[in-house]
Amino acid sequence: MKRFYHTILLLLITSQFTFAQNFNITGSVYDSQSNKGLGYANIRVDNSGRGTSANALGEFKLSIPEGNYKLITSYIGYKSDTINVQLNKNVTADFNLIPVELELKEVTVKPGRNPAYDIIEATIENKQKIKSRIKDYQYSAYTKGLIKTTRDFQSGGLSLSTQDTAKLKITGIIENESRGFFKAPDYNKHFIVARKQTANTPPFVNVLTGGNVMQNFYEDKLLFLGKMVPSPVSKQALTYYYFYIEKEIA
């Protein structure tokens, strides 16, 4: 029994001796120019798996056994710094990191032009030439339209434009299958084969998919929801619409 107590006492003494050999390295990591703390900088002991990170103020504390160490500190956008520490007591070690200077070539920015407008301008310029070449045609068409407005159709007074597109909501759906014929100079015939639409769609909206009038985008004005709006290939379109190239096909 006496020998057992001696063994326990020896273990306690050994444990206390080992714990006593750990010392603390405390300090801060600063910007060498502004002297502001660099929060969450990385501090590691060279050639070992030991290390720590600074807090939001750039302060750190590292507890390691007695010995000679090389501490390396790094931070994004700064040059790393290294100091040697002879650790036989608690010490303070501060780091002052130098910002990395990036030298880039001078870049000249010039105002550009949206290439989509070149395409639209060419279309507007040539539309009369193309239109004069069309003597007759016939077509079959299927259309499906989603009508988005700021208020419900039945609330009265539709809004055709809004600065905040997030306020737009789907207030009508229309599907239409139709056929038509044209012969120069002005003979047109159009009829509906099949049609389906939501119950709340008012009669005048039928023009959207050819219910009463088939829209010809080569005209300067289009009848849309009871109002005349510029055609996308009219001269007024360049100030009325915003054009952009969504996808290019080689």
Helices and strands as residue ranges (DSSP letters): H 2-20, E 22-31, E 42-45, E 51-53, E 59-65, E 67-74, E 81-87, E 91-92, E 95-97, H 115-133, E 136-149, G 153-155, G 165-167, E 169-183, E 187-197, G 203-209, E 221-224, E 227-230, H 237-240
